[in-house]
Amino acid sequence: MAPRMALAAPLALVLAACGSATDASEDALADNVELPADESMAGTPAPVADEGALAEDAAAAEGEAVDAAAEAEAMVAADAPAAPAAE
């Protein structure tokens, strides 16, 4: 019983020294995060889309669609029964 009590007292002191129980989410409310961000962005120009990047993305997506269609056709052809030989 005595060893347990000897360990319990330092453990209680360590837990008590951990700090307060405040939650970080209480400090990050919309009033003190979003509004200052909106105010700091007030004088900046609106974002503009990069046409070159959009064209590259569209070409890549089209290439992926063509590859997927070719792969699907190959899978269907592999699963299809062989045609009887002509006599």
HELIX and SHEET records of a PDB file:
HELIX    1   1 ALA A    2  ALA A   16  1                                  15    
HELIX    2   2 ALA A   24  ASP A   27  1                                   4    
HELIX    3   3 ALA A   30  SER A   40  1                                  11    
HELIX    4   4 GLU A   51  ASP A   79  1                                  29    
END                                                                             
